[in-house]
Amino acid sequence: MNNKTIEIDINNGGRLKVYQSDTDKIRGGVALEDIDSNGKVGRRDLIDEGDFVMLMNYYRYIKDYDIKDEFININGKNSKKEMENQLL
């Protein structure tokens, strides 16, 4: 099995685990697990590869253009509407 894994400690004492097993790759997805402080998996999702890349690109866009976003960049200097108008 070719398992590529990233584990990140999160603020509630748990971990976020992102990986892609051979089976996930065949299914075209990336696995995401929320693991609580006792090591129990609370939630498991399979995110489509394309959606996963789109999420990373969206994050980069918000950060690169310092756009105010309630989840990614709450102190951003630019509004989403202003940036959309500039791109048109």
PDB file with one MODEL, atoms N, CA, C and O in Angstrom:
MODEL        1
ATOM      1  N   MET A   1       0.850  -1.194   0.000  1.00  0.00           N
ATOM      2  CA  MET A   1       0.000   0.000   0.000  1.00  0.00           C
ATOM      3  C   MET A   1       0.884   1.243   0.000  1.00  0.00           C
ATOM      4  O   MET A   1       1.834   1.342   0.777  1.00  0.00           O
ATOM      5  N   ASN A   2       0.568   2.169  -0.861  1.00  0.00           N
ATOM      6  CA  ASN A   2       1.292   3.436  -0.951  1.00  0.00           C
ATOM      7  C   ASN A   2       0.469   4.498  -0.229  1.00  0.00           C
ATOM      8  O   ASN A   2      -0.456   5.064  -0.811  1.00  0.00           O
ATOM      9  N   ASN A   3       0.795   4.773   1.027  1.00  0.00           N
ATOM     10  CA  ASN A   3       0.006   5.685   1.846  1.00  0.00           C
ATOM     11  C   ASN A   3       0.786   6.973   2.098  1.00  0.00           C
ATOM     12  O   ASN A   3       1.814   6.954   2.774  1.00  0.00           O
ATOM     13  N   LYS A   4       0.303   8.090   1.558  1.00  0.00           N
ATOM     14  CA  LYS A   4       0.916   9.397   1.781  1.00  0.00           C
ATOM     15  C   LYS A   4       0.069  10.106   2.819  1.00  0.00           C
ATOM     16  O   LYS A   4      -1.120  10.335   2.595  1.00  0.00           O
ATOM     17  N   THR A   5       0.673  10.463   3.970  1.00  0.00           N
ATOM     18  CA  THR A   5      -0.103  10.977   5.090  1.00  0.00           C
ATOM     19  C   THR A   5       0.473  12.270   5.639  1.00  0.00           C
ATOM     20  O   THR A   5       1.688  12.424   5.757  1.00  0.00           O
ATOM     21  N   ILE A   6      -0.421  13.200   5.975  1.00  0.00           N
ATOM     22  CA  ILE A   6      -0.077  14.416   6.711  1.00  0.00           C
ATOM     23  C   ILE A   6      -0.956  14.422   7.951  1.00  0.00           C
ATOM     24  O   ILE A   6      -2.176  14.298   7.846  1.00  0.00           O
ATOM     25  N   GLU A   7      -0.352  14.565   9.122  1.00  0.00           N
ATOM     26  CA  GLU A   7      -1.108  14.683  10.370  1.00  0.00           C
ATOM     27  C   GLU A   7      -0.786  16.017  11.014  1.00  0.00           C
ATOM     28  O   GLU A   7       0.378  16.392  11.151  1.00  0.00           O
ATOM     29  N   ILE A   8      -1.840  16.735  11.411  1.00  0.00           N
ATOM     30  CA  ILE A   8      -1.691  18.070  11.982  1.00  0.00           C
ATOM     31  C   ILE A   8      -2.372  18.097  13.344  1.00  0.00           C
ATOM     32  O   ILE A   8      -3.543  17.736  13.462  1.00  0.00           O
ATOM     33  N   ASP A   9      -1.637  18.527  14.381  1.00  0.00           N
ATOM     34  CA  ASP A   9      -2.252  18.725  15.690  1.00  0.00           C
ATOM     35  C   ASP A   9      -3.171  19.935  15.608  1.00  0.00           C
ATOM     36  O   ASP A   9      -2.792  20.974  15.068  1.00  0.00           O
ATOM     37  N   ILE A  10      -4.384  19.798  16.147  1.00  0.00           N
ATOM     38  CA  ILE A  10      -5.330  20.908  16.139  1.00  0.00           C
ATOM     39  C   ILE A  10      -5.642  21.340  17.566  1.00  0.00           C
ATOM     40  O   ILE A  10      -5.342  20.621  18.519  1.00  0.00           O
ATOM     41  N   ASN A  11      -6.238  22.498  17.705  1.00  0.00           N
ATOM     42  CA  ASN A  11      -6.346  23.172  18.996  1.00  0.00           C
ATOM     43  C   ASN A  11      -7.221  22.474  20.031  1.00  0.00           C
ATOM     44  O   ASN A  11      -7.198  22.875  21.195  1.00  0.00           O
ATOM     45  N   ASN A  12      -7.975  21.470  19.674  1.00  0.00           N
ATOM     46  CA  ASN A  12      -8.821  20.789  20.658  1.00  0.00           C
ATOM     47  C   ASN A  12      -8.159  19.534  21.223  1.00  0.00           C
ATOM     48  O   ASN A  12      -8.823  18.719  21.862  1.00  0.00           O
ATOM     49  N   GLY A  13      -6.872  19.376  20.994  1.00  0.00           N
ATOM     50  CA  GLY A  13      -6.152  18.207  21.473  1.00  0.00           C
ATOM     51  C   GLY A  13      -6.207  17.036  20.511  1.00  0.00           C
ATOM     52  O   GLY A  13      -5.614  15.988  20.764  1.00  0.00           O
ATOM     53  N   GLY A  14      -6.911  17.212  19.422  1.00  0.00           N
ATOM     54  CA  GLY A  14      -7.031  16.153  18.428  1.00  0.00           C
ATOM     55  C   GLY A  14      -6.056  16.348  17.281  1.00  0.00           C
ATOM     56  O   GLY A  14      -5.123  17.148  17.356  1.00  0.00           O
ATOM     57  N   ARG A  15      -6.299  15.598  16.223  1.00  0.00           N
ATOM     58  CA  ARG A  15      -5.450  15.677  15.029  1.00  0.00           C
ATOM     59  C   ARG A  15      -6.331  15.658  13.784  1.00  0.00           C
ATOM     60  O   ARG A  15      -7.425  15.094  13.779  1.00  0.00           O
ATOM     61  N   LEU A  16      -5.832  16.276  12.756  1.00  0.00           N
ATOM     62  CA  LEU A  16      -6.448  16.221  11.441  1.00  0.00           C
ATOM     63  C   LEU A  16      -5.489  15.408  10.578  1.00  0.00           C
ATOM     64  O   LEU A  16      -4.300  15.716  10.495  1.00  0.00           O
ATOM     65  N   LYS A  17      -6.013  14.382   9.945  1.00  0.00           N
ATOM     66  CA  LYS A  17      -5.190  13.486   9.141  1.00  0.00           C
ATOM     67  C   LYS A  17      -5.668  13.548   7.692  1.00  0.00           C
ATOM     68  O   LYS A  17      -6.848  13.341   7.411  1.00  0.00           O
ATOM     69  N   VAL A  18      -4.748  13.832   6.781  1.00  0.00           N
ATOM     70  CA  VAL A  18      -5.040  13.892   5.350  1.00  0.00           C
ATOM     71  C   VAL A  18      -4.144  12.850   4.676  1.00  0.00           C
ATOM     72  O   VAL A  18      -2.928  12.854   4.868  1.00  0.00           O
ATOM     73  N   TYR A  19      -4.742  11.968   3.896  1.00  0.00           N
ATOM     74  CA  TYR A  19      -3.931  10.950   3.235  1.00  0.00           C
ATOM     75  C   TYR A  19      -4.621  10.441   1.976  1.00  0.00           C
ATOM     76  O   TYR A  19      -5.798  10.707   1.733  1.00  0.00           O
ATOM     77  N   GLN A  20      -3.854   9.702   1.189  1.00  0.00           N
ATOM     78  CA  GLN A  20      -4.415   9.083  -0.007  1.00  0.00           C
ATOM     79  C   GLN A  20      -3.835   7.677  -0.123  1.00  0.00           C
ATOM     80  O   GLN A  20      -2.673   7.498  -0.486  1.00  0.00           O
ATOM     81  N   SER A  21      -4.655   6.696   0.187  1.00  0.00           N
ATOM     82  CA  SER A  21      -4.238   5.303   0.025  1.00  0.00           C
ATOM     83  C   SER A  21      -4.385   4.921  -1.449  1.00  0.00           C
ATOM     84  O   SER A  21      -4.955   5.671  -2.241  1.00  0.00           O
ATOM     85  N   ASP A  22      -3.868   3.759  -1.800  1.00  0.00           N
ATOM     86  CA  ASP A  22      -4.031   3.277  -3.174  1.00  0.00           C
ATOM     87  C   ASP A  22      -5.514   3.169  -3.538  1.00  0.00           C
ATOM     88  O   ASP A  22      -5.909   3.500  -4.656  1.00  0.00           O
ATOM     89  N   THR A  23      -6.325   2.708  -2.596  1.00  0.00           N
ATOM     90  CA  THR A  23      -7.766   2.583  -2.828  1.00  0.00           C
ATOM     91  C   THR A  23      -8.407   3.952  -3.026  1.00  0.00           C
ATOM     92  O   THR A  23      -9.249   4.128  -3.907  1.00  0.00           O
ATOM     93  N   ASP A  24      -8.002   4.933  -2.193  1.00  0.00           N
ATOM     94  CA  ASP A  24      -8.531   6.291  -2.361  1.00  0.00           C
ATOM     95  C   ASP A  24      -8.161   6.840  -3.731  1.00  0.00           C
ATOM     96  O   ASP A  24      -8.979   7.489  -4.383  1.00  0.00           O
ATOM     97  N   LYS A  25      -6.934   6.585  -4.169  1.00  0.00           N
ATOM     98  CA  LYS A  25      -6.464   7.068  -5.470  1.00  0.00           C
ATOM     99  C   LYS A  25      -7.319   6.473  -6.588  1.00  0.00           C
ATOM    100  O   LYS A  25      -7.711   7.183  -7.514  1.00  0.00           O
ATOM    101  N   ILE A  26      -7.606   5.190  -6.507  1.00  0.00           N
ATOM    102  CA  ILE A  26      -8.452   4.532  -7.513  1.00  0.00           C
ATOM    103  C   ILE A  26      -9.840   5.170  -7.533  1.00  0.00           C
ATOM    104  O   ILE A  26     -10.447   5.328  -8.592  1.00  0.00           O
ATOM    105  N   ARG A  27     -10.333   5.534  -6.348  1.00  0.00           N
ATOM    106  CA  ARG A  27     -11.651   6.169  -6.235  1.00  0.00           C
ATOM    107  C   ARG A  27     -11.595   7.657  -6.569  1.00  0.00           C
ATOM    108  O   ARG A  27     -12.632   8.319  -6.593  1.00  0.00           O
ATOM    109  N   GLY A  28     -10.395   8.196  -6.829  1.00  0.00           N
ATOM    110  CA  GLY A  28     -10.245   9.598  -7.216  1.00  0.00           C
ATOM    111  C   GLY A  28     -10.405  10.562  -6.062  1.00  0.00           C
ATOM    112  O   GLY A  28     -10.849  11.694  -6.253  1.00  0.00           O
ATOM    113  N   GLY A  29     -10.040  10.118  -4.846  1.00  0.00           N
ATOM    114  CA  GLY A  29     -10.247  10.975  -3.695  1.00  0.00           C
ATOM    115  C   GLY A  29      -9.060  11.088  -2.757  1.00  0.00           C
ATOM    116  O   GLY A  29      -8.077  10.356  -2.864  1.00  0.00           O
ATOM    117  N   VAL A  30      -9.186  12.034  -1.832  1.00  0.00           N
ATOM    118  CA  VAL A  30      -8.226  12.266  -0.762  1.00  0.00           C
ATOM    119  C   VAL A  30      -9.003  12.101   0.547  1.00  0.00           C
ATOM    120  O   VAL A  30     -10.056  12.711   0.728  1.00  0.00           O
ATOM    121  N   ALA A  31      -8.478  11.273   1.458  1.00  0.00           N
ATOM    122  CA  ALA A  31      -9.168  11.017   2.723  1.00  0.00           C
ATOM    123  C   ALA A  31      -8.844  12.112   3.737  1.00  0.00           C
ATOM    124  O   ALA A  31      -7.727  12.628   3.788  1.00  0.00           O
ATOM    125  N   LEU A  32      -9.845  12.448   4.538  1.00  0.00           N
ATOM    126  CA  LEU A  32      -9.708  13.438   5.596  1.00  0.00           C
ATOM    127  C   LEU A  32     -10.347  12.846   6.848  1.00  0.00           C
ATOM    128  O   LEU A  32     -11.521  12.475   6.837  1.00  0.00           O
ATOM    129  N   GLU A  33      -9.559  12.759   7.940  1.00  0.00           N
ATOM    130  CA  GLU A  33     -10.069  12.217   9.192  1.00  0.00           C
ATOM    131  C   GLU A  33      -9.879  13.216  10.320  1.00  0.00           C
ATOM    132  O   GLU A  33      -8.827  13.842  10.443  1.00  0.00           O
ATOM    133  N   ASP A  34     -10.915  13.357  11.144  1.00  0.00           N
ATOM    134  CA  ASP A  34     -10.825  14.112  12.394  1.00  0.00           C
ATOM    135  C   ASP A  34     -10.637  13.088  13.495  1.00  0.00           C
ATOM    136  O   ASP A  34     -11.476  12.205  13.676  1.00  0.00           O
ATOM    137  N   ILE A  35      -9.540  13.199  14.232  1.00  0.00           N
ATOM    138  CA  ILE A  35      -9.219  12.255  15.293  1.00  0.00           C
ATOM    139  C   ILE A  35      -9.231  13.014  16.609  1.00  0.00           C
ATOM    140  O   ILE A  35      -8.534  14.018  16.758  1.00  0.00           O
ATOM    141  N   ASP A  36     -10.032  12.532  17.574  1.00  0.00           N
ATOM    142  CA  ASP A  36     -10.147  13.251  18.842  1.00  0.00           C
ATOM    143  C   ASP A  36      -8.932  13.006  19.737  1.00  0.00           C
ATOM    144  O   ASP A  36      -8.023  12.262  19.371  1.00  0.00           O
ATOM    145  N   SER A  37      -8.926  13.631  20.899  1.00  0.00           N
ATOM    146  CA  SER A  37      -7.772  13.557  21.793  1.00  0.00           C
ATOM    147  C   SER A  37      -7.546  12.150  22.345  1.00  0.00           C
ATOM    148  O   SER A  37      -6.481  11.868  22.895  1.00  0.00           O
ATOM    149  N   ASN A  38      -8.534  11.269  22.205  1.00  0.00           N
ATOM    150  CA  ASN A  38      -8.390   9.870  22.637  1.00  0.00           C
ATOM    151  C   ASN A  38      -7.958   8.952  21.495  1.00  0.00           C
ATOM    152  O   ASN A  38      -7.831   7.742  21.680  1.00  0.00           O
ATOM    153  N   GLY A  39      -7.737   9.528  20.322  1.00  0.00           N
ATOM    154  CA  GLY A  39      -7.320   8.747  19.166  1.00  0.00           C
ATOM    155  C   GLY A  39      -8.462   8.130  18.387  1.00  0.00           C
ATOM    156  O   GLY A  39      -8.224   7.334  17.479  1.00  0.00           O
ATOM    157  N   LYS A  40      -9.693   8.476  18.718  1.00  0.00           N
ATOM    158  CA  LYS A  40     -10.869   7.937  18.034  1.00  0.00           C
ATOM    159  C   LYS A  40     -11.230   8.809  16.831  1.00  0.00           C
ATOM    160  O   LYS A  40     -11.260  10.035  16.934  1.00  0.00           O
ATOM    161  N   VAL A  41     -11.503   8.174  15.698  1.00  0.00           N
ATOM    162  CA  VAL A  41     -11.913   8.896  14.500  1.00  0.00           C
ATOM    163  C   VAL A  41     -13.346   9.364  14.682  1.00  0.00           C
ATOM    164  O   VAL A  41     -14.262   8.556  14.839  1.00  0.00           O
ATOM    165  N   GLY A  42     -13.530  10.691  14.660  1.00  0.00           N
ATOM    166  CA  GLY A  42     -14.861  11.255  14.820  1.00  0.00           C
ATOM    167  C   GLY A  42     -15.581  11.434  13.504  1.00  0.00           C
ATOM    168  O   GLY A  42     -16.808  11.361  13.441  1.00  0.00           O
ATOM    169  N   ARG A  43     -14.819  11.668  12.459  1.00  0.00           N
ATOM    170  CA  ARG A  43     -15.409  11.877  11.136  1.00  0.00           C
ATOM    171  C   ARG A  43     -14.376  11.496  10.085  1.00  0.00           C
ATOM    172  O   ARG A  43     -13.180  11.737  10.247  1.00  0.00           O
ATOM    173  N   ARG A  44     -14.862  10.903   9.016  1.00  0.00           N
ATOM    174  CA  ARG A  44     -13.994  10.516   7.897  1.00  0.00           C
ATOM    175  C   ARG A  44     -14.693  10.932   6.614  1.00  0.00           C
ATOM    176  O   ARG A  44     -15.861  10.605   6.403  1.00  0.00           O
ATOM    177  N   ASP A  45     -13.980  11.653   5.757  1.00  0.00           N
ATOM    178  CA  ASP A  45     -14.525  12.091   4.470  1.00  0.00           C
ATOM    179  C   ASP A  45     -13.570  11.700   3.353  1.00  0.00           C
ATOM    180  O   ASP A  45     -12.363  11.590   3.565  1.00  0.00           O
ATOM    181  N   LEU A  46     -14.121  11.491   2.163  1.00  0.00           N
ATOM    182  CA  LEU A  46     -13.320  11.301   0.960  1.00  0.00           C
ATOM    183  C   LEU A  46     -13.625  12.486   0.054  1.00  0.00           C
ATOM    184  O   LEU A  46     -14.743  12.629  -0.440  1.00  0.00           O
ATOM    185  N   ILE A  47     -12.622  13.334  -0.161  1.00  0.00           N
ATOM    186  CA  ILE A  47     -12.787  14.541  -0.970  1.00  0.00           C
ATOM    187  C   ILE A  47     -12.269  14.250  -2.377  1.00  0.00           C
ATOM    188  O   ILE A  47     -11.163  13.734  -2.539  1.00  0.00           O
ATOM    189  N   ASP A  48     -13.051  14.575  -3.375  1.00  0.00           N
ATOM    190  CA  ASP A  48     -12.641  14.413  -4.767  1.00  0.00           C
ATOM    191  C   ASP A  48     -11.310  15.128  -4.988  1.00  0.00           C
ATOM    192  O   ASP A  48     -11.111  16.233  -4.482  1.00  0.00           O
ATOM    193  N   GLU A  49     -10.398  14.507  -5.740  1.00  0.00           N
ATOM    194  CA  GLU A  49      -9.082  15.113  -5.985  1.00  0.00           C
ATOM    195  C   GLU A  49      -9.197  16.526  -6.552  1.00  0.00           C
ATOM    196  O   GLU A  49      -8.489  17.434  -6.115  1.00  0.00           O
ATOM    197  N   GLY A  50     -10.087  16.710  -7.522  1.00  0.00           N
ATOM    198  CA  GLY A  50     -10.269  18.025  -8.131  1.00  0.00           C
ATOM    199  C   GLY A  50     -10.778  19.051  -7.133  1.00  0.00           C
ATOM    200  O   GLY A  50     -10.341  20.202  -7.142  1.00  0.00           O
ATOM    201  N   ASP A  51     -11.708  18.634  -6.266  1.00  0.00           N
ATOM    202  CA  ASP A  51     -12.216  19.538  -5.229  1.00  0.00           C
ATOM    203  C   ASP A  51     -11.116  19.904  -4.240  1.00  0.00           C
ATOM    204  O   ASP A  51     -11.037  21.047  -3.791  1.00  0.00           O
ATOM    205  N   PHE A  52     -10.272  18.941  -3.903  1.00  0.00           N
ATOM    206  CA  PHE A  52      -9.173  19.194  -2.972  1.00  0.00           C
ATOM    207  C   PHE A  52      -8.221  20.249  -3.552  1.00  0.00           C
ATOM    208  O   PHE A  52      -7.818  21.178  -2.852  1.00  0.00           O
ATOM    209  N   VAL A  53      -7.869  20.104  -4.819  1.00  0.00           N
ATOM    210  CA  VAL A  53      -6.992  21.075  -5.475  1.00  0.00           C
ATOM    211  C   VAL A  53      -7.671  22.438  -5.550  1.00  0.00           C
ATOM    212  O   VAL A  53      -7.025  23.464  -5.334  1.00  0.00           O
ATOM    213  N   MET A  54      -8.983  22.460  -5.857  1.00  0.00           N
ATOM    214  CA  MET A  54      -9.725  23.712  -5.919  1.00  0.00           C
ATOM    215  C   MET A  54      -9.705  24.416  -4.562  1.00  0.00           C
ATOM    216  O   MET A  54      -9.549  25.635  -4.506  1.00  0.00           O
ATOM    217  N   LEU A  55      -9.860  23.671  -3.473  1.00  0.00           N
ATOM    218  CA  LEU A  55      -9.809  24.264  -2.136  1.00  0.00           C
ATOM    219  C   LEU A  55      -8.451  24.886  -1.850  1.00  0.00           C
ATOM    220  O   LEU A  55      -8.375  25.969  -1.270  1.00  0.00           O
ATOM    221  N   MET A  56      -7.383  24.216  -2.249  1.00  0.00           N
ATOM    222  CA  MET A  56      -6.033  24.766  -2.048  1.00  0.00           C
ATOM    223  C   MET A  56      -5.843  26.028  -2.902  1.00  0.00           C
ATOM    224  O   MET A  56      -5.251  27.005  -2.444  1.00  0.00           O
ATOM    225  N   ASN A  57      -6.340  26.004  -4.130  1.00  0.00           N
ATOM    226  CA  ASN A  57      -6.234  27.182  -4.996  1.00  0.00           C
ATOM    227  C   ASN A  57      -7.048  28.354  -4.449  1.00  0.00           C
ATOM    228  O   ASN A  57      -6.614  29.503  -4.526  1.00  0.00           O
ATOM    229  N   TYR A  58      -8.231  28.064  -3.897  1.00  0.00           N
ATOM    230  CA  TYR A  58      -9.059  29.110  -3.293  1.00  0.00           C
ATOM    231  C   TYR A  58      -8.329  29.735  -2.106  1.00  0.00           C
ATOM    232  O   TYR A  58      -8.327  30.957  -1.956  1.00  0.00           O
ATOM    233  N   TYR A  59      -7.720  28.923  -1.275  1.00  0.00           N
ATOM    234  CA  TYR A  59      -6.942  29.413  -0.133  1.00  0.00           C
ATOM    235  C   TYR A  59      -5.832  30.358  -0.617  1.00  0.00           C
ATOM    236  O   TYR A  59      -5.658  31.453  -0.081  1.00  0.00           O
ATOM    237  N   ARG A  60      -5.094  29.921  -1.627  1.00  0.00           N
ATOM    238  CA  ARG A  60      -4.001  30.745  -2.172  1.00  0.00           C
ATOM    239  C   ARG A  60      -4.517  32.079  -2.710  1.00  0.00           C
ATOM    240  O   ARG A  60      -3.912  33.126  -2.480  1.00  0.00           O
ATOM    241  N   TYR A  61      -5.643  32.029  -3.428  1.00  0.00           N
ATOM    242  CA  TYR A  61      -6.234  33.240  -3.994  1.00  0.00           C
ATOM    243  C   TYR A  61      -6.585  34.234  -2.894  1.00  0.00           C
ATOM    244  O   TYR A  61      -6.263  35.417  -2.997  1.00  0.00           O
ATOM    245  N   ILE A  62      -7.246  33.756  -1.840  1.00  0.00           N
ATOM    246  CA  ILE A  62      -7.637  34.617  -0.723  1.00  0.00           C
ATOM    247  C   ILE A  62      -6.407  35.238  -0.075  1.00  0.00           C
ATOM    248  O   ILE A  62      -6.401  36.432   0.223  1.00  0.00           O
ATOM    249  N   LYS A  63      -5.367  34.444   0.144  1.00  0.00           N
ATOM    250  CA  LYS A  63      -4.153  34.945   0.798  1.00  0.00           C
ATOM    251  C   LYS A  63      -3.356  35.872  -0.132  1.00  0.00           C
ATOM    252  O   LYS A  63      -2.891  36.928   0.295  1.00  0.00           O
ATOM    253  N   ASP A  64      -3.202  35.478  -1.396  1.00  0.00           N
ATOM    254  CA  ASP A  64      -2.411  36.274  -2.344  1.00  0.00           C
ATOM    255  C   ASP A  64      -2.975  37.678  -2.527  1.00  0.00           C
ATOM    256  O   ASP A  64      -2.220  38.641  -2.657  1.00  0.00           O
ATOM    257  N   TYR A  65      -4.295  37.794  -2.535  1.00  0.00           N
ATOM    258  CA  TYR A  65      -4.935  39.090  -2.766  1.00  0.00           C
ATOM    259  C   TYR A  65      -5.482  39.728  -1.482  1.00  0.00           C
ATOM    260  O   TYR A  65      -6.216  40.715  -1.533  1.00  0.00           O
ATOM    261  N   ASP A  66      -5.117  39.154  -0.340  1.00  0.00           N
ATOM    262  CA  ASP A  66      -5.497  39.665   0.985  1.00  0.00           C
ATOM    263  C   ASP A  66      -6.987  39.999   1.049  1.00  0.00           C
ATOM    264  O   ASP A  66      -7.387  41.093   1.448  1.00  0.00           O
ATOM    265  N   ILE A  67      -7.793  39.019   0.642  1.00  0.00           N
ATOM    266  CA  ILE A  67      -9.233  39.186   0.601  1.00  0.00           C
ATOM    267  C   ILE A  67      -9.833  38.816   1.956  1.00  0.00           C
ATOM    268  O   ILE A  67      -9.479  37.800   2.554  1.00  0.00           O
ATOM    269  N   LYS A  68     -10.743  39.658   2.423  1.00  0.00           N
ATOM    270  CA  LYS A  68     -11.438  39.360   3.680  1.00  0.00           C
ATOM    271  C   LYS A  68     -12.341  38.154   3.470  1.00  0.00           C
ATOM    272  O   LYS A  68     -13.205  38.154   2.593  1.00  0.00           O
ATOM    273  N   ASP A  69     -12.133  37.135   4.281  1.00  0.00           N
ATOM    274  CA  ASP A  69     -12.907  35.904   4.205  1.00  0.00           C
ATOM    275  C   ASP A  69     -13.159  35.420   5.626  1.00  0.00           C
ATOM    276  O   ASP A  69     -12.231  35.348   6.432  1.00  0.00           O
ATOM    277  N   GLU A  70     -14.404  35.089   5.937  1.00  0.00           N
ATOM    278  CA  GLU A  70     -14.768  34.749   7.316  1.00  0.00           C
ATOM    279  C   GLU A  70     -14.119  33.466   7.825  1.00  0.00           C
ATOM    280  O   GLU A  70     -14.124  33.221   9.031  1.00  0.00           O
ATOM    281  N   PHE A  71     -13.564  32.643   6.943  1.00  0.00           N
ATOM    282  CA  PHE A  71     -12.923  31.408   7.377  1.00  0.00           C
ATOM    283  C   PHE A  71     -11.407  31.435   7.228  1.00  0.00           C
ATOM    284  O   PHE A  71     -10.693  30.899   8.075  1.00  0.00           O
ATOM    285  N   ILE A  72     -10.914  32.049   6.167  1.00  0.00           N
ATOM    286  CA  ILE A  72      -9.493  31.961   5.848  1.00  0.00           C
ATOM    287  C   ILE A  72      -8.716  33.200   6.273  1.00  0.00           C
ATOM    288  O   ILE A  72      -7.596  33.080   6.771  1.00  0.00           O
ATOM    289  N   ASN A  73      -9.283  34.379   6.087  1.00  0.00           N
ATOM    290  CA  ASN A  73      -8.517  35.620   6.271  1.00  0.00           C
ATOM    291  C   ASN A  73      -9.439  36.704   6.830  1.00  0.00           C
ATOM    292  O   ASN A  73      -9.808  37.640   6.122  1.00  0.00           O
ATOM    293  N   ILE A  74      -9.803  36.570   8.100  1.00  0.00           N
ATOM    294  CA  ILE A  74     -10.808  37.476   8.670  1.00  0.00           C
ATOM    295  C   ILE A  74     -10.351  38.930   8.728  1.00  0.00           C
ATOM    296  O   ILE A  74     -11.181  39.835   8.807  1.00  0.00           O
ATOM    297  N   ASN A  75      -9.063  39.159   8.690  1.00  0.00           N
ATOM    298  CA  ASN A  75      -8.546  40.532   8.729  1.00  0.00           C
ATOM    299  C   ASN A  75      -8.085  41.025   7.363  1.00  0.00           C
ATOM    300  O   ASN A  75      -7.328  41.992   7.273  1.00  0.00           O
ATOM    301  N   GLY A  76      -8.536  40.368   6.305  1.00  0.00           N
ATOM    302  CA  GLY A  76      -8.141  40.767   4.961  1.00  0.00           C
ATOM    303  C   GLY A  76      -8.522  42.206   4.650  1.00  0.00           C
ATOM    304  O   GLY A  76      -9.507  42.725   5.174  1.00  0.00           O
ATOM    305  N   LYS A  77      -7.739  42.842   3.800  1.00  0.00           N
ATOM    306  CA  LYS A  77      -7.941  44.263   3.480  1.00  0.00           C
ATOM    307  C   LYS A  77      -8.872  44.487   2.293  1.00  0.00           C
ATOM    308  O   LYS A  77      -9.419  45.580   2.143  1.00  0.00           O
ATOM    309  N   ASN A  78      -9.063  43.490   1.458  1.00  0.00           N
ATOM    310  CA  ASN A  78      -9.855  43.661   0.234  1.00  0.00           C
ATOM    311  C   ASN A  78     -11.150  42.858   0.320  1.00  0.00           C
ATOM    312  O   ASN A  78     -11.176  41.763   0.882  1.00  0.00           O
ATOM    313  N   SER A  79     -12.213  43.408  -0.238  1.00  0.00           N
ATOM    314  CA  SER A  79     -13.484  42.682  -0.252  1.00  0.00           C
ATOM    315  C   SER A  79     -13.527  41.768  -1.475  1.00  0.00           C
ATOM    316  O   SER A  79     -12.887  42.036  -2.492  1.00  0.00           O
ATOM    317  N   LYS A  80     -14.291  40.690  -1.358  1.00  0.00           N
ATOM    318  CA  LYS A  80     -14.447  39.760  -2.478  1.00  0.00           C
ATOM    319  C   LYS A  80     -15.060  40.457  -3.687  1.00  0.00           C
ATOM    320  O   LYS A  80     -14.639  40.238  -4.823  1.00  0.00           O
ATOM    321  N   LYS A  81     -16.073  41.311  -3.428  1.00  0.00           N
ATOM    322  CA  LYS A  81     -16.758  42.015  -4.527  1.00  0.00           C
ATOM    323  C   LYS A  81     -15.789  42.917  -5.288  1.00  0.00           C
ATOM    324  O   LYS A  81     -15.791  42.934  -6.519  1.00  0.00           O
ATOM    325  N   GLU A  82     -14.957  43.670  -4.555  1.00  0.00           N
ATOM    326  CA  GLU A  82     -13.994  44.570  -5.201  1.00  0.00           C
ATOM    327  C   GLU A  82     -13.015  43.774  -6.070  1.00  0.00           C
ATOM    328  O   GLU A  82     -12.686  44.198  -7.178  1.00  0.00           O
ATOM    329  N   MET A  83     -12.553  42.633  -5.580  1.00  0.00           N
ATOM    330  CA  MET A  83     -11.623  41.835  -6.351  1.00  0.00           C
ATOM    331  C   MET A  83     -12.294  41.226  -7.580  1.00  0.00           C
ATOM    332  O   MET A  83     -11.679  41.148  -8.643  1.00  0.00           O
ATOM    333  N   GLU A  84     -13.538  40.798  -7.447  1.00  0.00           N
ATOM    334  CA  GLU A  84     -14.268  40.261  -8.593  1.00  0.00           C
ATOM    335  C   GLU A  84     -14.443  41.320  -9.664  1.00  0.00           C
ATOM    336  O   GLU A  84     -14.284  41.032 -10.851  1.00  0.00           O
ATOM    337  N   ASN A  85     -14.772  42.551  -9.260  1.00  0.00           N
ATOM    338  CA  ASN A  85     -14.954  43.652 -10.217  1.00  0.00           C
ATOM    339  C   ASN A  85     -13.651  43.987 -10.943  1.00  0.00           C
ATOM    340  O   ASN A  85     -13.676  44.320 -12.128  1.00  0.00           O
ATOM    341  N   GLN A  86     -12.522  43.903 -10.255  1.00  0.00           N
ATOM    342  CA  GLN A  86     -11.230  44.194 -10.876  1.00  0.00           C
ATOM    343  C   GLN A  86     -10.851  43.125 -11.902  1.00  0.00           C
ATOM    344  O   GLN A  86     -10.145  43.413 -12.869  1.00  0.00           O
ATOM    345  N   LEU A  87     -11.318  41.894 -11.692  1.00  0.00           N
ATOM    346  CA  LEU A  87     -10.971  40.811 -12.602  1.00  0.00           C
ATOM    347  C   LEU A  87     -11.830  40.812 -13.859  1.00  0.00           C
ATOM    348  O   LEU A  87     -11.480  40.164 -14.846  1.00  0.00           O
ATOM    349  N   LEU A  88     -12.952  41.534 -13.837  1.00  0.00           N
ATOM    350  CA  LEU A  88     -13.850  41.540 -15.007  1.00  0.00           C
ATOM    351  C   LEU A  88     -13.374  42.445 -16.086  1.00  0.00           C
ATOM    352  O   LEU A  88     -14.021  42.556 -17.128  1.00  0.00           O
TER     353      LEU A  88
ENDMDL
END
